Amino acid sequence: MKVVLSIGGSVLAPELDPGRIGSYAQAVGRMVDAGVEVICVVGGGGAARAYIDSARTLGADEVMLDQLGIAITRLNARLLQAALGDRAAAEIPTGYTAAVAAATQAPVVVMGGAVAGQTTDAVATAVAERYGAELLVIATSVDGVYDLDPQTNPDAEKFETIEVAELVELIVPMSRGAGSSAPVDLVAVKLLERTGMRAIVLDGTDPAAVAAAVLDGEHTGTEIIAAGSDA
């Protein structure tokens, strides 16, 4: 089974805690031991936002801000790569094709961002399409997809499953303007729509729960399914 994990920087490295990163490496190792081939795409989290905010104040343009964010995602990827040891490919791929090529050489590939203007969720979805993955897991600080922003709407309701076309309609209004509250990046969802790939959005703060979602199909997040699927 081929799986791509999009691991938010806010859940992998909210702080530079070797224990948390080691726990994620153990969870990925469980998948590998069960015969799963894994590509991990790691986000930048709070560190990336801090660098971007500082650079913006200093007058950096948007391209430079994107480059800074990508650089931080790759540093976070290096931390997870180090924790995985010999299981992980030696290099951090910088593009989709390189990631898929690296997956032929090692049971786990770890990478960060790839393209200016794309979130790591979008990168992970593009990699999953190129890789022919059966499952994309988006491990974030939110425990699924809601009809409203749960941080500002106490009555927001979570979907157990949602068809990808319905998700597109849900997040387009959320994606407009600064401070987007969209639970999943719109580019990522549009890529899912064209591929029909199965995806899960879940709370990634517990690495063991991420492993359980992959290995046992057990989770409390949201399944994103293709139209007409009985998943």
SETOR-36753 format. One record per residue: residue number from 1; residue in one letter; x, y, z of N, C-alpha, C, O in turn. Coordinates in Angstrom, 2 decimals. Atoms other than C-alpha are relative to their C-alpha. Example, Ala and Ser with C-alpha at 12.3 -4.5 7.8 and 13.67 -1.06 7.14 Angstrom:
% SETOR-36753
> num|residu|n_x|n_y|n_z|ca_x|ca_y|ca_z|c_x|c_y|c_z|o_x|o_y|o_z
> 1|A|0.89|-1.19|0.00|12.30|-4.50|7.80|0.90|1.20|0.00|1.94|1.18|0.66
> 2|S|-0.82|-1.19|-0.06|13.67|-1.06|7.14|-0.77|1.09|0.73|-0.26|2.20|0.90
END
This chain:
% SETOR-36753
> num|residu|n_x|n_y|n_z|ca_x|ca_y|ca_z|c_x|c_y|c_z|o_x|o_y|o_z
> 1|M|0.85|-1.20|0.00|0.00|0.00|0.00|0.88|1.25|0.00|1.85|1.33|0.75
> 2|K|-0.73|-1.26|0.07|1.26|3.45|-0.91|-0.82|1.10|0.67|-2.00|1.30|0.36
> 3|V|0.69|-1.04|-0.77|0.39|6.30|1.46|0.85|1.26|-0.01|2.08|1.20|0.08
> 4|V|-0.66|-1.29|-0.18|1.25|9.99|1.51|-0.57|0.65|1.24|-1.79|0.77|1.40
> 5|L|0.38|-0.72|-1.20|1.19|11.79|4.85|0.36|1.46|-0.14|1.52|1.80|-0.37
> 6|S|-0.26|-1.44|-0.09|0.83|15.56|4.93|-0.03|0.34|1.48|-1.09|0.35|2.10
> 7|I|-0.12|-0.21|-1.44|2.09|16.39|8.42|0.22|1.48|0.26|1.27|2.03|-0.08
> 8|G|-0.11|-1.42|-0.28|1.46|19.93|9.55|1.16|0.29|0.93|1.40|-0.45|1.89
> 9|G|-1.08|-0.40|-0.89|4.42|21.70|11.10|-0.49|0.29|1.40|0.26|0.14|2.36
> 10|S|0.56|-0.32|-1.32|2.11|22.72|13.94|-0.24|-1.24|0.84|-0.38|-1.13|2.06
> 11|V|0.16|1.22|-0.79|1.67|19.06|14.94|1.31|-0.78|0.10|1.53|-1.50|1.08
> 12|L|-1.29|0.69|-0.09|5.15|17.73|14.13|0.96|0.75|0.91|1.63|0.14|1.74
> 13|A|-1.01|-0.77|-0.73|7.18|20.57|15.61|-0.57|1.33|0.48|-0.10|2.39|0.07
> 14|P|0.48|-1.27|-0.56|5.10|23.12|17.52|1.10|0.70|0.78|1.15|1.92|0.87
> 15|E|-1.25|-0.44|-0.60|8.33|23.45|19.47|1.05|-1.02|-0.44|0.71|-2.09|-0.93
> 16|L|-1.04|0.95|0.39|11.68|21.81|18.82|0.14|-1.06|1.09|1.03|-1.01|1.93
> 17|D|0.08|1.06|-1.00|10.82|18.73|20.86|0.42|-1.32|-0.64|-0.36|-1.91|-1.39
> 18|P|-0.45|1.26|0.60|12.89|15.67|19.88|-0.93|-1.17|0.32|-1.08|-2.08|-0.49
> 19|G|0.90|1.08|-0.37|10.45|13.44|21.75|-1.20|-0.10|-0.92|-1.58|-1.19|-1.34
> 20|R|1.16|0.02|0.90|7.49|14.47|19.62|0.39|-0.46|-1.39|-0.31|-1.26|-2.01
> 21|I|-0.45|0.41|1.34|9.43|14.11|16.39|0.34|-1.48|-0.01|0.05|-2.19|-0.98
> 22|G|-0.29|1.42|-0.11|10.68|10.73|17.57|-1.26|-0.84|0.02|-1.29|-1.94|-0.54
> 23|S|1.27|0.73|-0.02|7.09|9.66|18.25|-0.59|-0.12|-1.39|-1.17|-1.15|-1.75
> 24|Y|0.49|0.08|1.38|6.15|10.53|14.69|0.82|-1.01|-0.80|0.26|-1.76|-1.61
> 25|A|-0.83|0.97|0.70|9.11|8.52|13.42|-0.39|-1.42|0.38|-0.40|-2.30|-0.48
> 26|Q|0.44|1.32|-0.42|7.94|5.55|15.49|-1.31|-0.39|-0.68|-1.49|-1.54|-1.09
> 27|A|1.28|0.28|0.66|4.43|5.85|14.04|0.21|-0.36|-1.47|-0.40|-1.30|-1.98
> 28|V|-0.30|0.30|1.41|5.79|5.95|10.50|0.70|-1.35|-0.10|0.45|-2.13|-1.02
> 29|G|-0.67|1.28|-0.02|8.05|3.03|11.37|-0.96|-1.17|0.12|-0.76|-2.21|-0.50
> 30|R|1.04|1.05|-0.10|4.99|0.97|12.38|-0.64|-0.25|-1.34|-0.91|-1.40|-1.70
> 31|M|0.59|0.17|1.32|3.52|1.60|8.97|0.95|-0.78|-0.91|0.53|-1.71|-1.60
> 32|V|-0.99|0.68|0.84|6.72|0.51|7.25|0.09|-1.47|0.37|0.16|-2.33|-0.51
> 33|D|-0.08|1.38|-0.46|6.90|-2.64|9.37|-1.20|-0.82|-0.48|-1.10|-2.04|-0.63
> 34|A|1.20|0.68|0.48|3.37|-3.46|8.17|-0.05|-0.08|-1.52|-1.03|-0.55|-2.10
> 35|G|-0.07|0.09|1.45|4.46|-3.16|4.54|-0.49|1.21|-0.76|-0.65|1.15|-1.98
> 36|V|0.47|-1.22|0.65|3.25|0.36|3.83|1.19|0.80|-0.52|2.20|0.95|0.17
> 37|E|-1.00|-0.91|0.57|5.32|2.57|1.52|-0.49|1.42|0.23|-1.63|1.75|-0.09
> 38|V|0.45|-1.29|-0.51|5.24|6.14|2.83|0.84|1.14|-0.57|2.06|1.07|-0.61
> 39|I|-0.63|-1.28|0.26|6.02|9.60|1.56|-0.60|1.01|0.97|-1.82|1.18|1.03
> 40|C|0.43|-1.02|-0.96|5.84|12.29|4.26|0.32|1.38|-0.55|1.45|1.65|-0.95
> 41|V|-0.20|-1.40|0.39|5.36|15.93|3.29|-0.25|0.85|1.25|-1.35|0.85|1.80
> 42|V|0.02|-0.68|-1.30|6.11|18.17|6.26|-0.20|1.50|-0.19|0.41|2.12|-1.06
> 43|G|0.27|-1.43|0.06|4.78|21.68|6.84|0.96|0.81|0.86|1.84|0.26|1.53
> 44|G|-0.89|-0.90|-0.71|6.45|24.71|8.37|-0.47|0.40|1.37|0.35|0.68|2.25
> 45|G|0.54|-0.33|-1.31|4.13|25.48|11.26|0.34|1.40|0.48|0.55|2.32|-0.32
> 46|G|-0.22|-1.31|-0.60|4.74|28.34|13.66|1.34|0.61|-0.35|1.46|1.83|-0.47
> 47|A|-1.32|-0.53|0.35|8.43|28.65|12.80|-0.04|0.69|-1.35|0.53|1.76|-1.52
> 48|A|0.10|-0.61|1.33|7.62|29.33|9.16|-0.76|1.32|0.08|-0.37|2.30|-0.54
> 49|R|0.78|-1.23|-0.11|4.98|31.89|10.11|0.83|1.11|0.65|0.72|2.27|0.25
> 50|A|-0.82|-1.01|-0.66|7.44|33.66|12.41|1.02|0.61|-0.97|1.20|1.82|-1.00
> 51|Y|-0.95|-0.51|0.99|10.06|33.94|9.68|-0.69|0.85|-1.06|-0.19|1.90|-1.44
> 52|I|0.73|-0.73|1.04|7.50|35.05|7.12|-0.46|1.36|0.52|-0.34|2.37|-0.17
> 53|D|0.45|-1.28|-0.58|6.06|37.72|9.44|1.17|0.97|0.14|1.03|2.16|-0.16
> 54|S|-1.17|-0.87|-0.16|9.53|39.07|10.20|0.48|0.52|-1.35|0.79|1.71|-1.50
> 55|A|-0.48|-0.41|1.32|10.55|39.12|6.55|-0.97|0.98|-0.65|-0.54|1.91|-1.33
> 56|R|0.99|-0.94|0.56|7.30|40.83|5.55|0.19|1.39|0.60|0.12|2.39|-0.12
> 57|T|-0.24|-1.28|-0.67|7.97|43.56|8.12|1.24|0.69|-0.57|1.31|1.92|-0.64
> 58|L|-1.24|-0.53|0.55|11.43|43.97|6.61|-0.10|0.36|-1.48|0.86|0.86|-2.06
> 59|G|0.22|-0.42|1.38|9.96|44.50|3.15|0.17|-1.08|-1.04|0.22|-0.76|-2.23
> 60|A|-0.15|1.09|0.97|10.38|41.05|1.54|-1.24|-0.11|-0.88|-2.36|0.13|-0.42
> 61|D|1.14|0.20|0.90|8.20|40.38|-1.50|-0.58|-1.39|0.21|-0.03|-2.20|0.95
> 62|E|0.72|1.24|-0.26|5.77|37.48|-1.69|0.79|-1.23|-0.44|0.69|-2.28|0.19
> 63|V|-0.79|1.15|0.45|8.12|35.23|-3.64|1.04|-0.35|1.06|1.25|-1.53|1.37
> 64|M|-0.98|0.26|-1.05|10.79|35.62|-0.97|-0.66|-0.62|1.22|-0.09|-1.50|1.87
> 65|L|0.72|0.58|-1.13|8.21|34.88|1.70|-0.29|-1.47|-0.23|-0.15|-2.30|0.67
> 66|D|0.23|1.41|0.34|7.27|31.67|-0.09|1.28|-0.80|0.14|1.26|-1.92|0.66
> 67|Q|-1.28|0.72|-0.07|10.93|30.71|-0.34|0.42|-0.23|1.44|0.95|-1.29|1.78
> 68|L|-0.30|0.18|-1.41|11.41|31.28|3.37|-0.85|-1.12|0.60|-0.34|-1.98|1.33
> 69|G|0.88|1.05|-0.52|8.40|29.13|4.17|0.44|-1.38|-0.45|0.45|-2.32|0.35
> 70|I|-0.46|1.29|0.52|9.66|26.33|1.93|1.26|-0.44|0.72|1.41|-1.62|1.05
> 71|A|-1.25|0.34|-0.69|13.08|26.49|3.58|-0.27|-0.57|1.39|0.38|-1.52|1.82
> 72|I|0.31|0.50|-1.35|11.53|26.00|7.03|-0.65|-1.37|-0.08|-0.36|-2.23|0.76
> 73|T|0.59|1.34|0.12|9.43|23.05|5.84|1.08|-1.04|-0.22|0.98|-2.16|0.28
> 74|R|-1.08|0.97|0.27|12.62|21.40|4.61|0.86|-0.22|1.23|1.39|-1.32|1.42
> 75|L|-0.70|0.21|-1.27|14.32|21.98|7.96|-0.80|-0.95|0.88|-0.23|-1.85|1.50
> 76|N|0.84|0.92|-0.78|11.37|20.30|9.69|0.09|-1.42|-0.57|0.12|-2.40|0.18
> 77|A|-0.13|1.31|0.63|11.63|17.48|7.15|1.31|-0.67|0.40|1.35|-1.88|0.60
> 78|R|-1.29|0.55|-0.41|15.29|17.04|8.07|-0.07|-0.61|1.41|0.54|-1.63|1.68
> 79|L|0.14|0.53|-1.35|14.31|16.55|11.71|-0.68|-1.37|-0.02|-0.22|-2.30|0.65
> 80|L|0.68|1.30|0.08|11.86|13.76|10.86|0.88|-1.03|-0.69|0.92|-2.19|-0.28
> 81|Q|-0.92|0.90|0.70|14.36|12.26|8.43|1.06|-0.54|0.97|1.37|-1.74|0.96
> 82|A|-1.02|0.42|-0.97|16.99|12.18|11.20|-0.57|-1.03|0.97|0.10|-2.01|1.30
> 83|A|0.63|0.92|-0.95|14.56|10.45|13.57|-0.28|-1.36|-0.62|-0.27|-2.37|0.08
> 84|L|0.29|1.26|0.69|13.74|7.80|10.96|1.25|-0.81|-0.29|1.17|-2.02|-0.53
> 85|G|-1.25|0.72|0.22|17.39|6.91|10.46|0.08|-0.64|-1.37|-0.26|-0.02|-2.38
> 86|D|-0.24|0.68|1.27|18.18|4.33|7.79|-1.26|-0.31|-0.79|-1.18|-0.65|-1.97
> 87|R|1.23|0.27|0.74|14.53|3.85|6.90|-0.29|1.10|-1.03|-0.95|0.85|-2.04
> 88|A|0.34|-1.14|0.85|14.39|7.28|5.27|1.01|0.18|-1.13|2.20|-0.09|-0.96
> 89|A|-0.89|-0.35|1.10|15.80|8.27|1.90|0.98|1.07|0.46|0.65|1.91|1.29
> 90|A|-1.08|-0.85|-0.49|19.06|10.15|2.30|-0.20|1.47|-0.34|0.26|2.34|0.40
> 91|E|0.19|-1.38|0.44|17.99|13.28|0.43|-1.42|0.47|0.23|-2.35|-0.34|0.29
> 92|I|1.31|-0.63|-0.10|15.09|15.68|0.89|-0.39|0.44|-1.41|0.17|1.41|-1.91
> 93|P|0.37|-0.38|1.36|13.38|15.82|-2.53|-0.57|1.42|-0.04|-1.18|1.88|0.93
> 94|T|0.51|-1.37|0.16|12.52|19.27|-3.85|-1.12|0.08|-1.03|-1.59|1.17|-1.35
> 95|G|1.08|0.00|0.99|9.89|18.21|-6.38|-0.70|-1.34|-0.01|-0.25|-2.30|0.62
> 96|Y|0.84|1.20|0.03|7.24|15.60|-7.16|0.72|-1.19|-0.60|0.72|-2.28|-0.03
> 97|T|-0.67|1.10|0.68|9.25|13.52|-9.59|1.14|-0.55|0.84|1.33|-1.77|0.92
> 98|A|-1.10|0.44|-0.84|12.26|13.42|-7.28|-0.51|-0.80|1.19|0.14|-1.76|1.61
> 99|A|0.56|0.73|-1.14|10.05|12.27|-4.39|-0.38|-1.42|-0.40|-0.09|-2.37|0.31
> 100|V|0.41|1.33|0.46|8.61|9.40|-6.40|1.22|-0.86|-0.33|1.23|-2.06|-0.06
> 101|A|-1.22|0.74|0.30|12.07|8.41|-7.62|0.68|-0.48|1.28|1.16|-1.61|1.34
> 102|A|-0.62|0.38|-1.27|13.39|8.41|-4.05|-0.74|-1.14|0.67|-0.14|-1.93|1.39
> 103|A|0.81|1.04|-0.62|10.53|6.14|-3.01|0.36|-1.39|-0.52|0.00|-2.39|0.10
> 104|T|-0.46|1.30|0.50|12.05|3.37|-5.14|1.27|-0.45|0.70|1.70|-1.60|0.55
> 105|Q|-1.28|0.29|-0.64|15.20|3.52|-3.03|-0.08|-0.20|1.51|0.85|-0.73|2.11
> 106|A|0.12|0.08|-1.45|13.89|3.65|0.54|-1.48|-0.16|0.36|-2.35|0.27|-0.39
> 107|P|1.40|0.20|-0.38|10.73|2.67|2.44|-0.73|1.28|0.40|-1.96|1.32|0.37
> 108|V|0.61|-1.27|-0.38|10.14|6.26|3.60|0.74|1.13|-0.69|1.97|1.15|-0.73
> 109|V|-0.56|-1.23|0.55|10.69|9.56|1.81|-0.59|1.16|0.79|-1.79|1.19|1.05
> 110|V|0.46|-1.17|-0.74|10.49|12.83|3.72|0.38|1.24|-0.80|1.52|1.38|-1.25
> 111|M|-0.25|-1.24|0.73|10.17|16.21|2.02|-0.80|1.13|0.63|-1.68|0.91|1.46
> 112|G|0.76|-1.17|-0.42|8.92|19.72|2.65|-0.72|0.59|-1.20|-1.24|-0.13|-2.05
> 113|G|0.66|-0.67|1.10|7.50|22.30|0.28|0.78|-0.16|-1.29|1.94|-0.57|-1.30
> 114|A|-0.63|0.18|1.30|8.23|22.29|-3.42|-0.17|1.21|-0.91|0.75|1.57|-1.64
> 115|V|0.34|-1.03|0.98|6.56|25.15|-5.27|-0.49|1.25|0.72|-1.33|1.17|1.61
> 116|A|0.47|-1.27|-0.55|6.13|28.81|-4.38|-1.48|0.16|-0.27|-1.96|-0.09|-1.37
> 117|G|1.43|-0.21|0.16|2.50|29.61|-3.78|-0.85|-1.21|0.30|-2.08|-1.13|0.27
> 118|Q|0.75|1.21|-0.34|1.53|26.04|-2.83|0.24|-0.37|1.45|1.37|-0.33|1.94
> 119|T|-0.15|0.53|-1.34|0.85|24.79|0.66|0.55|-1.42|-0.07|0.55|-2.04|-1.13
> 120|T|-0.48|1.37|0.00|2.35|21.50|1.72|-1.14|-1.00|-0.15|-0.91|-2.13|-0.59
> 121|D|1.14|0.88|0.31|-1.16|19.99|1.61|-0.14|-0.17|-1.51|-0.38|-1.28|-1.99
> 122|A|0.09|0.09|1.46|-1.25|20.82|-2.10|1.17|-0.81|-0.56|0.98|-1.62|-1.47
> 123|V|-1.17|0.78|0.45|2.28|19.46|-2.57|-0.24|-1.48|0.28|0.03|-2.32|-0.59
> 124|A|0.23|1.40|-0.34|1.32|16.26|-0.76|-1.01|-0.65|-0.94|-0.85|-1.81|-1.32
> 125|T|1.01|0.56|0.89|-1.74|15.79|-2.96|0.56|-0.22|-1.39|0.26|-1.23|-2.03
> 126|A|-0.64|0.17|1.31|0.26|16.35|-6.14|0.97|-1.18|0.01|1.03|-1.95|-0.95
> 127|V|-0.92|1.13|-0.13|2.92|13.91|-4.92|-0.78|-1.31|0.02|-0.39|-2.28|-0.63
> 128|A|0.81|1.21|-0.08|0.22|11.37|-4.08|-0.54|-0.40|-1.37|-0.59|-1.59|-1.70
> 129|E|0.48|0.31|1.35|-1.19|11.64|-7.59|1.13|-0.59|-0.84|0.93|-1.60|-1.52
> 130|R|-1.13|0.50|0.78|2.23|11.18|-9.18|0.45|-1.38|0.48|0.87|-2.22|-0.32
> 131|Y|-0.45|1.24|-0.63|3.04|8.34|-6.79|-0.97|-1.15|-0.20|-0.60|-2.32|-0.09
> 132|G|1.04|1.03|0.08|-0.22|6.49|-7.38|-0.41|-0.51|1.37|-0.70|-1.69|1.54
> 133|A|0.33|0.39|-1.37|-0.98|6.50|-3.66|-1.47|-0.40|0.11|-2.34|0.15|-0.56
> 134|E|1.37|0.41|-0.27|-4.08|4.72|-2.40|-0.66|0.88|1.05|-1.88|0.94|1.13
> 135|L|0.55|-0.77|-1.11|-4.48|7.07|0.56|0.86|1.23|0.26|2.09|1.15|0.26
> 136|L|-0.63|-1.23|-0.46|-3.65|10.65|1.50|-0.53|0.31|1.39|-1.74|0.38|1.59
> 137|V|0.40|-0.38|-1.36|-3.69|11.51|5.20|0.52|1.40|0.28|1.72|1.66|0.20
> 138|I|-0.36|-1.37|-0.34|-3.74|15.18|6.15|-0.11|0.14|1.52|-1.20|0.23|2.08
> 139|A|-0.08|-0.05|-1.46|-2.60|15.37|9.78|0.21|1.45|0.41|1.26|2.04|0.16
> 140|T|0.00|-1.42|-0.30|-3.40|18.80|11.13|-0.37|0.23|1.46|-0.52|-0.72|2.22
> 141|S|0.36|-0.31|-1.38|-4.28|20.60|14.36|-1.51|0.05|0.20|-1.98|0.30|1.31
> 142|V|1.47|0.05|-0.08|-8.03|20.35|13.59|-0.40|-1.46|-0.20|0.24|-2.17|-0.98
> 143|D|0.33|1.43|0.00|-9.81|17.01|14.07|-0.94|-0.42|-1.11|-1.60|-1.45|-1.00
> 144|G|0.83|0.38|1.12|-11.65|16.98|10.76|-0.52|1.22|-0.74|-0.06|2.34|-0.53
> 145|V|0.62|-1.06|0.80|-13.75|19.02|8.35|-1.34|0.36|0.63|-2.17|-0.51|0.91
> 146|Y|1.23|-0.52|-0.59|-16.53|21.19|9.78|-0.76|0.85|-1.02|-0.18|1.33|-1.99
> 147|D|0.80|-0.84|0.89|-19.38|23.05|8.11|0.30|1.49|0.21|0.06|2.31|-0.67
> 148|L|-0.39|-1.36|-0.33|-18.17|26.23|9.84|1.35|-0.06|0.72|1.78|-1.13|1.13
> 149|D|-1.26|-0.03|-0.72|-14.91|27.33|11.43|-0.28|-0.31|1.48|-0.92|0.48|2.16
> 150|P|0.32|0.37|-1.39|-15.02|25.50|14.80|0.66|0.90|1.04|0.24|0.93|2.19
> 151|Q|-0.67|-0.89|-0.94|-12.68|28.03|16.38|-0.83|1.23|0.32|-0.67|1.85|1.38
> 152|T|0.83|-1.19|-0.22|-15.22|30.81|16.00|-1.50|-0.31|0.06|-2.30|0.58|0.36
> 153|N|1.41|0.38|0.00|-18.50|28.88|15.78|-0.19|-1.24|0.88|0.09|-2.35|0.44
> 154|P|0.16|1.15|-0.89|-19.31|26.67|18.78|-1.02|-1.01|-0.48|-1.01|-2.16|-0.04
> 155|D|1.01|0.93|0.52|-22.24|25.13|16.86|0.45|-0.70|-1.27|-0.34|-1.40|-1.89
> 156|A|-0.51|0.65|1.21|-20.02|23.96|13.98|-0.12|-1.52|0.13|0.13|-2.08|1.20
> 157|E|0.17|1.45|0.00|-20.69|20.34|13.02|1.05|-0.65|-0.91|1.34|-0.18|-2.01
> 158|K|-1.05|0.70|0.74|-18.05|17.89|11.87|-0.61|-1.06|-0.91|-1.58|-1.73|-0.55
> 159|F|0.40|1.05|0.92|-18.48|15.65|8.85|0.80|-1.28|0.30|2.02|-1.23|0.49
> 160|E|-0.73|1.27|-0.06|-17.65|11.97|9.27|0.53|-0.36|-1.38|1.65|-0.85|-1.52
> 161|T|-0.42|0.15|1.39|-17.52|11.71|5.48|-0.52|1.19|-0.78|-1.53|1.79|-0.42
> 162|I|0.46|-1.07|0.87|-17.81|14.31|2.75|0.50|-0.28|-1.42|1.67|-0.61|-1.62
> 163|E|-0.43|0.17|1.39|-17.78|14.00|-1.03|0.87|1.18|-0.40|0.65|2.30|0.05
> 164|V|-0.99|-1.02|0.32|-14.95|15.93|-2.60|-0.65|1.21|-0.67|-0.23|2.34|-0.42
> 165|A|0.66|-1.12|0.65|-17.27|18.05|-4.77|-0.71|0.89|1.02|-0.72|2.11|0.90
> 166|E|0.65|-0.77|-1.07|-19.22|19.08|-1.67|1.04|0.78|0.80|0.77|1.90|1.24
> 167|L|-1.06|-0.68|-0.73|-15.95|19.94|0.05|0.48|1.23|-0.76|0.77|2.27|-0.15
> 168|V|-0.39|-1.16|0.81|-14.99|22.23|-2.83|-0.98|1.15|0.25|-0.56|2.28|0.50
> 169|E|1.01|-1.04|-0.22|-18.27|24.13|-2.43|0.09|0.59|1.40|-0.16|1.78|1.61
> 170|L|-0.09|-0.46|-1.39|-17.74|24.33|1.33|1.16|0.95|0.22|1.01|1.96|0.91
> 171|I|-1.20|-0.76|-0.35|-14.23|25.73|1.31|0.28|1.20|-0.90|1.08|2.06|-0.53
> 172|V|-0.25|-1.16|0.86|-14.34|28.17|-1.61|-0.27|1.31|0.74|0.58|2.20|0.70
> 173|P|0.21|-1.26|-0.73|-15.96|30.90|0.54|1.00|0.19|1.14|1.38|1.32|1.45
> 174|M|-0.94|-0.10|-1.10|-13.58|30.08|3.42|1.40|0.39|-0.46|2.19|0.91|0.32
> 175|S|-1.35|-0.20|0.51|-10.54|30.42|1.17|0.27|1.42|-0.46|1.40|1.74|-0.84
> 176|R|-0.17|-1.36|0.51|-11.11|34.04|0.21|0.59|0.90|1.08|0.13|0.91|2.22
> 177|G|-0.56|-1.02|-0.89|-8.96|36.71|1.79|1.01|-0.55|0.99|1.24|-1.76|1.09
> 178|A|-1.03|0.36|-0.97|-6.33|36.74|4.48|-0.61|-0.76|1.16|-1.79|-0.61|1.48
> 179|G|0.46|0.75|-1.17|-6.56|34.41|7.45|-1.03|-1.04|-0.34|-2.01|-1.21|0.39
> 180|S|0.94|1.02|0.44|-8.33|31.65|5.58|-0.29|-1.00|1.11|0.60|-1.44|1.82
> 181|S|0.40|1.00|-1.00|-10.31|29.31|7.82|-0.28|-1.34|-0.65|-0.80|-2.24|0.01
> 182|A|0.27|1.25|0.70|-10.53|26.56|5.19|0.74|-1.15|0.66|1.92|-1.01|0.98
> 183|P|-0.65|1.12|-0.67|-9.81|23.14|6.73|1.04|-0.70|-0.87|1.96|-1.33|-0.35
> 184|V|-0.93|0.61|0.95|-8.00|21.94|3.60|0.26|1.01|-1.10|-0.65|1.75|-1.50
> 185|D|-0.36|-0.92|1.07|-6.17|23.91|0.94|-0.84|-0.28|-1.26|-1.04|-1.43|-1.63
> 186|L|0.88|0.15|1.16|-8.38|24.54|-2.12|0.71|-0.71|-1.15|0.10|-1.53|-1.83
> 187|V|-0.73|0.67|1.08|-5.67|23.48|-4.59|0.06|-1.50|0.26|-0.12|-2.30|-0.65
> 188|A|-0.05|1.42|-0.34|-5.30|20.18|-2.74|-1.33|-0.68|-0.29|-1.36|-1.78|-0.83
> 189|V|1.32|0.60|0.20|-9.05|19.56|-2.87|-0.32|-0.13|-1.49|-0.91|-1.12|-1.91
> 190|K|0.24|0.09|1.44|-9.23|20.34|-6.58|0.79|-1.15|-0.62|0.32|-1.81|-1.54
> 191|L|-0.78|1.15|0.48|-6.45|17.81|-7.18|-0.67|-1.31|0.40|-0.71|-2.25|-0.39
> 192|L|0.73|1.19|-0.42|-8.38|15.25|-5.13|-1.22|-0.24|-0.87|-1.56|-1.38|-1.19
> 193|E|1.21|0.12|0.81|-11.47|15.97|-7.19|0.30|-0.66|-1.33|-0.49|-1.46|-1.82
> 194|R|-0.29|0.57|1.32|-9.75|15.07|-10.43|0.55|-1.42|0.08|0.43|-2.19|-0.88
> 195|T|-0.58|1.34|-0.11|-8.03|11.94|-9.11|-0.95|-1.02|0.60|-0.83|-2.21|0.31
> 196|G|0.87|0.94|-0.69|-10.79|10.42|-6.99|0.69|-0.75|1.12|0.18|-1.76|1.61
> 197|M|-0.77|0.65|-1.06|-8.17|9.50|-4.40|-0.70|0.13|1.35|-1.32|1.15|1.64
> 198|R|0.54|-0.04|-1.36|-9.31|8.64|-0.89|0.92|0.83|0.89|2.14|0.74|0.78
> 199|A|-0.78|-0.84|-0.90|-8.20|11.12|1.77|-0.68|0.08|1.36|-1.90|-0.06|1.47
> 200|I|0.50|-0.17|-1.37|-8.57|11.60|5.52|0.61|1.28|0.57|1.81|1.50|0.45
> 201|V|-0.47|-1.15|-0.77|-8.33|14.85|7.47|-0.23|-0.33|1.47|-1.35|-0.63|1.88
> 202|L|0.13|0.40|-1.41|-7.62|14.18|11.13|0.93|0.81|0.89|1.81|1.53|0.42
> 203|D|-0.84|-0.63|-1.02|-6.08|15.47|14.33|1.33|-0.74|0.03|1.39|-1.93|0.36
> 204|G|-1.30|0.64|0.07|-2.37|14.81|13.96|0.84|0.17|1.24|2.03|-0.14|1.23
> 205|T|-0.81|-0.24|-1.20|-1.32|15.72|17.48|0.42|-1.30|0.69|1.36|-1.30|1.47
> 206|D|-0.37|1.31|-0.54|-1.22|12.02|18.42|0.52|-0.87|-1.15|-0.28|-1.38|-1.93
> 207|P|-0.53|0.78|1.12|1.14|10.19|16.02|-0.56|-1.43|-0.06|-0.74|-1.97|-1.14
> 208|A|0.55|1.35|-0.02|-0.23|6.81|17.14|-1.36|-0.06|-0.67|-1.70|-1.06|-1.31
> 209|A|1.31|-0.05|0.64|-3.68|7.87|15.96|0.13|0.08|-1.51|-0.69|-0.47|-2.24
> 210|V|-0.25|-0.06|1.45|-2.27|8.69|12.53|0.34|-1.39|-0.51|-0.15|-1.80|-1.57
> 211|A|-0.34|1.36|0.40|-0.75|5.21|12.34|-1.23|-0.90|0.00|-1.39|-1.73|-0.89
> 212|A|1.21|0.82|-0.06|-4.07|3.66|13.41|-0.92|0.27|-1.18|-1.56|-0.65|-1.69
> 213|A|0.83|-0.34|1.15|-5.88|5.51|10.64|0.49|-0.72|-1.26|-0.30|-1.18|-2.07
> 214|V|-0.58|0.66|1.18|-3.50|4.06|8.05|-0.10|-1.51|0.10|-0.51|-2.18|-0.85
> 215|L|-0.13|1.45|-0.13|-3.10|0.55|9.43|-1.32|-0.71|0.28|-1.54|-1.83|-0.18
> 216|D|1.23|0.65|-0.44|-6.52|-0.15|10.91|-1.27|0.66|-0.55|-2.37|0.12|-0.42
> 217|G|1.16|-0.73|0.49|-8.79|2.39|9.24|-0.80|0.64|1.11|-1.94|1.05|0.89
> 218|E|0.71|-0.56|-1.15|-9.73|3.69|12.69|0.44|1.43|0.24|1.64|1.70|0.39
> 219|H|-0.32|-1.40|-0.26|-9.93|7.43|13.22|-1.27|0.75|0.34|-2.37|0.24|0.14
> 220|T|1.15|-0.84|-0.34|-12.21|10.23|14.41|-0.03|1.25|-0.87|-0.69|2.23|-0.53
> 221|G|-0.03|-1.14|0.90|-11.49|12.58|11.52|-1.09|-0.07|-1.05|-2.17|-0.63|-0.83
> 222|T|0.95|-0.06|1.10|-13.24|13.15|8.20|0.56|-0.70|-1.22|1.69|-0.43|-1.63
> 223|E|-0.37|0.67|1.24|-13.10|10.88|5.16|-0.47|0.86|-1.18|-1.64|1.24|-1.25
> 224|I|0.36|-0.70|1.23|-13.01|12.74|1.84|-0.09|-1.07|-1.09|0.89|-1.76|-1.37
> 225|I|0.24|1.10|0.92|-14.51|10.46|-0.77|-0.44|0.52|-1.37|-0.98|1.62|-1.48
> 226|A|0.43|-0.34|1.35|-15.13|10.53|-4.50|-1.51|-0.14|-0.13|-2.13|-0.88|0.64
> 227|A|1.43|0.06|0.21|-18.66|11.02|-5.78|-0.44|-1.44|-0.27|0.15|-2.14|-1.09
> 228|G|0.54|1.34|0.22|-20.68|7.82|-5.55|0.72|-1.09|0.75|0.34|-2.25|0.67
> 229|S|-0.76|1.02|-0.75|-18.15|6.07|-3.31|-0.83|-0.47|1.19|-1.60|0.29|1.77
> 230|D|0.68|0.53|-1.19|-19.48|3.79|-0.59|0.93|-0.11|1.19|0.64|-0.81|2.15
> 231|A|-0.98|0.05|-1.09|-16.39|4.36|1.61|-0.59|0.57|1.29|0.09|0.62|2.31
END
